[in-house]
Amino acid sequence: MKILFLTGPHAVGKSYFMQQLAATNNFFQFDTGPEMRRMHKESLSEKNIGEWVDELEKAYGPLVTCDMLCKVLESRKRDTDNIIVTGFRQIEGIEYMINYFQPENYQILYIDGIFELLKNNFMLRENKNISDEDFIKYLLSEEEWGLSNLKEYVLNNPSNCRYIKKQSNNDEITTDIFKNNKVLKLNFKGVQND
């Protein structure tokens, strides 16, 4: 099994990459955000999702939602050995999944972007205007969730991690994903196989 963990701030283009890689390389896509929202809805809890997660973690431990996500992925991945996981904002969640599945190879790809790119993409996606100050607060809230620690981990562990910073949505940056296996080249305008 090979797992690619795709992470980075909101509106940087992770979903686009996940879809392109899955379409051209037979990767199974697993996005933790929609899965958490689905589980929350199925729980019939009257609490909002944040309160629901807090309640679960108090009752069963801080990584209970990671365990739940791993079990869902295990039941859905079918026969494929190539998996793309996106949505984790904390290194602890990624490490939990690595320990759970014990993949033969994994990579963490952190896609970042300059402030203007992230803000413009965010406004397009959300269909609303936002001030620089409010967007800075939004980015800081992502850091508080653990994204800054995850970025630091990626920068300090080059053997299984890659960091890319986009300047625009038209960037044509490529990177090797799995070193010792089939090499995938990511390109911001599409995906190529070598």
N, C-alpha and C positions, 0 to 999 in steps of 0.2 A: 504494500500500500504506500502511496505517496500522497502527502497532504500539503497543499499550498494555502497558507494563511494570508489573506489579503486584508490589509488594514490601513488606517490613515484617517484623516479628518473627514467629516461629512462633505459631500458635494465635490470630492476630488476626482471621481470617475471610477471608483472601485467596481460598481455594478456593471459598468460597460466592459471592463476587463474580464470580469467573471463570466459574463455572457459570451464574449469573444473566445476566451480560452475553452469554455465548455463546448461551444459549437464546433471548434476546429480540432480539439484534442481529446474528446471523449472524457471530460472531467465531469464529475457529479457536483452540482452547485448546492451549497448549504449556507443560507444566510441566517445568522442567529437572531437578528432583530425580528423578522416576521415570525420565526418559530416561537420566540418568547411571547409575542403578542397573541399568537394562536393559543399557546398553552394558558395564558392569562384568561383569554376569552372562554376557553373550555372549562376553566376552574370555577366559573360562575361567581367569582369573587366580586363583591361590590366595591372593593378597594381599587384605587388606580394601580397601574402596573408597578410603579416604584414602591408603593406601600406593600403590594402583594409580594414582591421580591424580598423586601426587608423582613416581612413576616416569615417567609420560607427560610431565609438565612438565619434568623434568630432561632427558629425551631430545629433546623437540620444542619446548620453549619454554613460557612461563607461560600462554599463552592457547590452547593446543592443545585443551583441552576445550571452550572457547567455539567454536572452529572446528568441532569435531565436532558440537556442538549445532546450529549454524547449518546444516550440511549435512543433518542429520536433519530440521530444520524445513522446509528448502527442498524436500525430497523428499516431505513429508507435507501441506503446506499446501493442496495442490490449487489450485482456482481462486479461492479467497477472497482478498480484499485487506485483510481486517480480522483482526488477530491479537492475542491476549492471551498474554503470556509472563509466567510467574511462576516464582519459585525463585531468581533471581539475588540474591546477598547482597553483590555487589561492583559498583561503578560500572564497573570495567574490563570486566566481562562484558557489561553493557548497551551500553557504548560500542562494543565489538567487534561486537555484533549490529547496531547502528545503521549502522556503517561497512560491514558485510557486505551488508545488504539495501538501504541507502540509501532508507528509506521517505519518501514525500512528507510524512508527518506522524507524529510519535511523541509519546507522553506517558509520563512516569514517575509513577505514583501510589503514594505511600508511605502505607500504612495503619498507624497506630500505636495503642497502647492504654495505658490506665493499668495500673500494675503488677498490681492485684488482678484486673482483667479478664483479662489475659494469663495469670496464674497459674491462675485458675479454669478458663479454657478449656483450658489445657495439661493440667491434672489430669483434666478430663472426657475429652479426646481420648485421653490415654495410659492412662486408667483406673487412676490411682495417685495417692497423696498425696505431696506434696513440700514440704519446709520452705521458708520465705522465703529462708533463706541459700542453700540448694541451687538455688532458682530464680534467685536473683541471679547465682550462678555460671554458670548456663545462659545467662542473658541476656548476661553478659559474654563468654562464648565466642562468641556470635553477633556481638558487636561486634568481637571479634578477627578474625573471618572477613571483616570489612569493612563490616558493616551500619551502624556509626556513621559511616563515611566516606560511604556512600551516602545516609544521612539528611541529613548536612551538605550534600551536593551538591544534594539535592532542595530543601532550605530556601533555598539560595543561587541557585537557577536557576528562578525562578517562571514563566518563559516557556513551558517545556515540562514543568514538574513541578508536582505537587500533593501537599500533605501534609495528612492527616486524622488526628486523634487521637480515638479512641473512648473514651467514658466507660463505656458498657455495650453489650451486644449488642442493645439495643433503640433505640439512637441512630438518628435519622432525618436524618443529615447528607447533603447533596447537594453535588456538585461538577461543574463542566463538565470534560469530558475533552478533546475536541478543539475548540479555539476557532474556527478558521476553516472548519470543515467541519460535518457533522452533529453536533449537540451531544447527548451522552449524559449523562443525569443519574443518578448513582449514589445509591442510597438504601439504608440498612442493612436496610430491610425489603423491598427489591426494587429493580428497575431500571425507570426510566421513560424513554421516548423523547420528545424535544421536537422 
